[in-house]
Amino acid sequence: MHGLINRSIQCFTRDTYGEQVWAQVMERADTGYVGFEAMLSYEDDVSYQVLDALALVLSRTRQEVMEDIGTYLVSHEKIGAVRRLLRFSGVTFADFLHSLDELHERVRLAVPELIVPQLTLKEHASGRFSLHSAWEHPDFGYVVMGLLRGMADDYGALVFMDHQGVTKYGEVISIEVVEADFAEGRSFMLGSDAEAAHG
Amino acid sequence: MAEENEMQLQDMEALDQLMPMNLHVSETGHITHAGPTVQKIFGDASLEGMRFLEVFEVRRPGGVNSVTALQKATGRVLHLTFRHDPAGRFKALAVGAGDGKDLIVNMSFGISVIEAVQNYNLTSADFEPTNLAVEMLFLVEAKTAVLDELRQLNGRLEGARVVAEAQATTDMLTGLGNRRGMDLKLADLMERNERFGLMHIDLDYFKDVNDTLGHAAGDHVLKIVAKILRDETREGDMVARAGGDEFVLLFPRLTNTERLNDIAHRIIAKLEQPIEFEGETCRISGSVGTTVSDFYKSPTAERMLADADVALYASKHKGRAQATVWSEHLAAATQAEMANAPPSRETRH
């Protein structure tokens, strides 16, 4: 898997639980690595070994941990890039949801080697959606769900989400946008310098 | 007739949606309508009623400084700048409208879109949804983030490379050069045809220290020896631990055998000073064999190392704690002796 994925797990662990927990996780995962480089490639198994070790160390399920990683990716101050790149896709949370169909292509545009789940959004009724996350690697739908939770906060939308399990189209996440303007979202400027200047 | 040519308000709104940076320019060269985005970036003063060529300078094609010239430039790419703000650069296309004397000018930021978004605080609502500007910004952000990661990765790899390089040529116990470091330095001296002295030092009685006091004592002694060798040599000299208790010293630009012998004797004297280790006293000495590049027409590393070894062997033979400089005579004597009685000393490499 792409180093960015393993690197995300590493940064999430270090920024949330500290350097010591990361060292503990790597010792338990026994992958032969002590850390990961974002721009290198690693064997697929490595990511799951690390995720399982992390879940064990934190006494949580792998799925819960993956969901937290998704939220971390778009909400942690240290990595503004992912949030910014996602915010480019839509002015409102609903716009953003519709743009998820393009996420696969957008990511490929940014980092050609980085492969992420193929997402397909279905709108059932106004504000009610289901999102299919198809990928050969299991449980990444949870990362997607965590990421959506983070983005909903970012837009200030009140959203209910639930992981519905796996169908032949992949993992399914049900999404209900209860209120699009529930809270004040974070500001977003197209020009990154402008945003920094305006706080 | 004129009324028919005038655009309906509805059409105008549609045009503003399609092209938020459009301008209508009348036959007299006055701006009669400005799209919302071009008005936003121009500022508070209304563009409507201003003369197009007083607001914009047409940088290319050249010579467009009258309405007539502007009308003739329809269908061609125009490069415009704001007269009040040269940082405002645009690409534009003018087409005839109505009876052909009015113009509709559509503008874009071209490659300066990134700066424009920052300078003018633009949002995606300022671009028509079909405009690729937002995708372009996305790409620039993504590229910046990726380049940043790569730059950091390069930094870490370079750091690791420098450390690995140093480790590959360093003896970890003593911090001296190792065999590989010595080989590299020798090759370097040869390549640059530099004159230099080469000294081969073998510790005496070191094995006794190891056997009676243990390896920790041995390691301690080796570290002390390393310090002595560094202290007795100059900054640019190479001190390498070539094997267990063997050291090779390289002295660039020093081929005076008398001086080298002085150094050798000073080193031996220092090596013979007792070394304390955890209440025990370790006593060692050293034997030295020296050669210099001046002895050879075309010196090679192998030849010089072998000759220093011959000289070292002679020192051992003389009863240890000796320093010997290689000579043709010594070589012949050693060969003769070796033929009679093979040395009991361990084979060295």
Interface residues (C-beta under 8 A of the other chain):
Chain A: L4 E37 A38 M39 L40 A81 R84 L85 F88 S89 V91 R106 L109 A110 V111 M189 L190 G191 S192 D193 A194
Chain B: I114 V117 Q118 N121 L122 T123 S124 A125 V134 L137 F138 L139 E141 A142 K143 A145 V146 E149 L150 L153 R156
